[in-house]
Amino acid sequence: MVRVDVRTASHQYPIYIEHGLAKQLASVIAGSPKPAARYFVVSSPLVWKLHGRTLARALPKTEVILLPDGEKHKQLSTASRAYESLIKLEADRGSAIIAV
């Protein structure tokens, strides 16, 4: 498994990369030094169609936010949609986002 640590001015978080990681996601999260209170998965409809069942089994109480695929959707309005979904689902600072 490849782990890339991202450091910001106020925080650090890991990015994990590995084939088949979805099946191991629960154990990766359980090994986190600071587990989140709630988890949210952000994905696209196509990725969710292909891997959603595996992810839902690995993280059964996780909320899913689906955003459209493609370069034309990589804009502020799509990010706003994600933020609005997180607010509606009552995400807070103790929450974590898993991007797939």
Residue pairs with C-beta under 8 A, 6 or more apart in sequence:
1 16
1 17
1 18
1 21
2 16
2 17
2 18
3 14
3 15
3 16
3 17
4 14
4 15
4 17
5 12
5 13
5 14
5 15
6 12
6 13
6 14
6 15
16 28
18 24
21 28
22 51
22 54
22 55
22 58
22 100
23 54
23 58
24 58
25 55
25 58
25 59
25 98
26 58
26 59
29 35
29 36
29 39
29 59
29 96
36 94
36 95
36 96
37 92
37 94
37 95
38 63
38 91
38 92
38 94
38 95
38 96
39 59
39 61
39 62
39 63
39 95
39 96
39 97
39 98
40 62
40 63
40 64
40 65
40 86
40 89
40 91
40 95
40 96
40 97
40 98
41 55
41 59
41 62
41 63
41 64
41 65
41 97
41 98
41 99
41 100
42 65
42 66
42 67
42 82
42 97
42 98
42 99
42 100
43 51
43 52
43 55
43 64
43 65
43 66
43 67
43 99
43 100
44 66
44 67
44 68
44 69
45 66
45 68
45 69
46 69
47 69
47 100
48 55
48 64
48 66
48 100
51 100
52 64
55 62
55 100
56 62
56 64
59 98
62 98
63 89
65 82
65 85
65 86
65 89
67 73
67 78
67 81
67 82
68 78
86 95
86 97
91 97
